[in-house]
Amino acid sequence: MRILLSVALTLPTLAWAVGGDWEDTPPPKPAVTCPGSQVYDEQTNKCVDPEQSGLDRDTLYRTVRQLAYAGRYRDAQRVMAALPAQDQGRLTYMGFTHRKLGNVAQAASYYQQAIAQDPANILARSYMGQGFVAEGRLDEALDQLLEIRSHGGTGTWAETSLRRAIATGTTYDD
């Protein structure tokens, strides 16, 4: 196992920035910080409840990432409730937020749902793999790293962050 792990971690990868997905960088700072799980509506210049806002998916998803990045996991979950239950981003971030809140079994369930819908969901695979790292389950984390690479994720934030987590034992917060 140690040899396989060493080989997987030292395989050449593309530069950090090659991934191109907006998940490669921290979310932008919000223009206005809203209380609780409210979302800033740029058209009305007000903080609004997410389920009543009529805001588009991208705005809600950006707010979820901002809240998660700030460690406001429960607020992020309340915003996610405004997204369709089977939305890929919702499933992935529900897994992430539950993992960060210590709800490992719930996190795994969300990650598995996201991956069942789309086996190429490399962000869900990365977060799930980082959960495995935190639990000391390096074989399973390595499996997710190899899956990410097999789905074209070499050099993306998802691949790089999981590879580094396996190598260092430190996971990422976004």
C-alpha positions as CSV (number, residue, x, y, z in Angstrom):
1,M,0.0,0.0,0.0
2,R,2.8,2.5,0.9
3,I,4.4,2.0,-2.5
4,L,1.1,2.6,-4.3
5,L,0.4,5.6,-2.2
6,S,3.8,7.1,-2.9
7,V,3.5,6.5,-6.6
8,A,0.0,8.1,-6.7
9,L,1.1,11.1,-4.8
10,T,4.2,11.8,-6.9
11,L,2.8,11.3,-10.3
12,P,3.2,14.5,-12.2
13,T,0.2,16.8,-12.2
14,L,-0.6,20.0,-14.0
15,A,-0.2,23.3,-12.4
16,W,-2.6,24.3,-9.6
17,A,-4.5,26.8,-11.7
18,V,-5.1,24.6,-14.7
19,G,-8.4,23.3,-13.3
20,G,-10.3,26.3,-14.5
21,D,-13.4,25.6,-12.4
22,W,-14.6,28.4,-10.1
23,E,-14.1,26.0,-7.2
24,D,-10.3,26.5,-7.7
25,T,-10.3,29.7,-5.7
26,P,-12.0,30.9,-2.5
27,P,-15.4,32.5,-3.2
28,P,-15.4,36.3,-3.6
29,K,-16.1,38.3,-0.5
30,P,-19.8,39.2,-0.4
31,A,-20.7,42.8,-1.2
32,V,-22.9,42.8,1.9
33,T,-22.8,40.3,4.8
34,C,-26.3,39.3,5.5
35,P,-27.4,38.0,8.9
36,G,-28.1,34.2,9.4
37,S,-28.9,32.4,6.2
38,Q,-30.2,35.5,4.3
39,V,-28.8,36.1,0.8
40,Y,-28.0,39.5,-0.6
41,D,-30.2,40.4,-3.6
42,E,-28.3,42.8,-5.8
43,Q,-31.5,43.9,-7.7
44,T,-33.3,45.0,-4.5
45,N,-30.1,45.8,-2.5
46,K,-31.6,43.9,0.4
47,C,-30.9,40.8,2.4
48,V,-33.6,38.3,1.7
49,D,-34.6,34.8,2.8
50,P,-33.3,32.3,0.2
51,E,-36.5,30.3,-0.2
52,Q,-38.5,33.5,-0.9
53,S,-36.0,35.3,-2.9
54,G,-36.4,34.0,-6.5
55,L,-32.6,34.3,-6.8
56,D,-30.9,32.2,-9.5
57,R,-29.0,29.1,-8.7
58,D,-25.6,30.7,-9.2
59,T,-26.3,33.4,-6.7
60,L,-27.6,30.9,-4.1
61,Y,-24.6,28.6,-4.8
62,R,-22.1,31.5,-4.4
63,T,-23.7,32.4,-1.1
64,V,-23.5,28.7,0.0
65,R,-19.7,28.7,-0.8
66,Q,-19.2,32.0,1.0
67,L,-21.0,30.8,4.1
68,A,-19.1,27.5,4.1
69,Y,-15.8,29.2,3.6
70,A,-16.6,31.4,6.6
71,G,-17.4,28.3,8.7
72,R,-21.1,29.1,8.8
73,Y,-22.2,25.5,7.9
74,R,-25.7,25.6,9.3
75,D,-26.5,28.9,7.6
76,A,-25.1,27.4,4.3
77,Q,-27.5,24.4,4.8
78,R,-30.4,26.7,5.2
79,V,-29.6,28.5,1.9
80,M,-29.2,25.1,0.2
81,A,-32.7,24.3,1.2
82,A,-33.8,26.8,-1.6
83,L,-32.1,24.6,-4.2
84,P,-33.7,21.5,-5.7
85,A,-33.1,18.4,-3.5
86,Q,-31.2,16.6,-6.2
87,D,-29.1,19.5,-7.4
88,Q,-25.4,18.4,-7.7
89,G,-24.0,21.4,-5.9
90,R,-26.5,21.1,-3.1
91,L,-25.7,17.4,-2.6
92,T,-22.0,18.1,-2.7
93,Y,-22.1,21.0,-0.2
94,M,-24.6,19.2,2.0
95,G,-22.0,16.5,2.3
96,F,-19.2,19.0,2.9
97,T,-21.2,20.9,5.6
98,H,-22.3,17.8,7.4
99,R,-18.7,16.5,7.4
100,K,-17.5,19.8,8.9
101,L,-20.2,19.6,11.5
102,G,-19.1,16.1,12.5
103,N,-22.0,14.2,10.9
104,V,-19.9,11.7,9.0
105,A,-22.6,9.2,8.1
106,Q,-24.9,12.0,6.7
107,A,-21.9,13.5,4.8
108,A,-21.2,10.1,3.2
109,S,-24.8,9.7,2.2
110,Y,-24.8,13.1,0.4
111,Y,-21.5,12.4,-1.3
112,Q,-22.7,9.0,-2.5
113,Q,-25.9,10.5,-3.9
114,A,-23.9,13.2,-5.8
115,I,-21.5,10.6,-7.2
116,A,-24.4,8.2,-8.1
117,Q,-25.9,11.0,-10.2
118,D,-22.6,11.9,-11.8
119,P,-19.6,9.7,-11.3
120,A,-17.4,12.5,-12.7
121,N,-18.4,14.9,-9.8
122,I,-14.8,15.4,-8.8
123,L,-15.6,18.0,-6.1
124,A,-17.8,15.5,-4.2
125,R,-15.0,12.8,-4.7
126,S,-12.4,15.3,-3.3
127,Y,-14.5,16.2,-0.3
128,M,-15.4,12.6,0.4
129,G,-11.7,11.6,0.1
130,Q,-10.7,14.4,2.5
131,G,-13.3,12.9,4.9
132,F,-11.5,9.6,4.5
133,V,-8.2,11.3,5.3
134,A,-9.6,12.8,8.4
135,E,-10.8,9.4,9.5
136,G,-7.4,7.8,8.7
137,R,-8.9,5.7,5.8
138,L,-6.1,6.5,3.4
139,D,-6.8,3.5,1.0
140,E,-10.3,4.9,0.4
141,A,-9.0,8.4,0.0
142,L,-6.5,7.1,-2.6
143,D,-9.3,5.4,-4.4
144,Q,-11.1,8.7,-4.7
145,L,-7.9,10.4,-5.9
146,L,-7.5,7.8,-8.7
147,E,-11.2,8.3,-9.6
148,I,-10.8,12.0,-9.9
149,R,-7.8,11.5,-12.2
150,S,-9.7,8.9,-14.3
151,H,-12.5,11.5,-14.8
152,G,-10.1,14.1,-16.2
153,G,-9.5,15.9,-12.9
154,T,-5.7,15.9,-12.9
155,G,-4.5,19.4,-11.9
156,T,-7.8,20.7,-10.7
157,W,-8.4,22.0,-7.2
158,A,-10.3,18.8,-6.4
159,E,-7.3,16.6,-7.3
160,T,-4.6,18.8,-5.9
161,S,-6.4,19.4,-2.5
162,L,-7.0,15.7,-2.0
163,R,-3.5,14.7,-3.1
164,R,-2.1,17.2,-0.5
165,A,-4.5,16.1,2.1
166,I,-3.4,12.5,1.7
167,A,0.3,13.6,1.8
168,T,0.0,15.9,4.8
169,G,-3.1,14.7,6.7
170,T,-4.5,18.2,6.5
171,T,-7.9,18.8,4.8
172,Y,-9.3,22.0,3.3
173,D,-12.2,24.1,4.4
174,D,-13.8,25.2,1.1
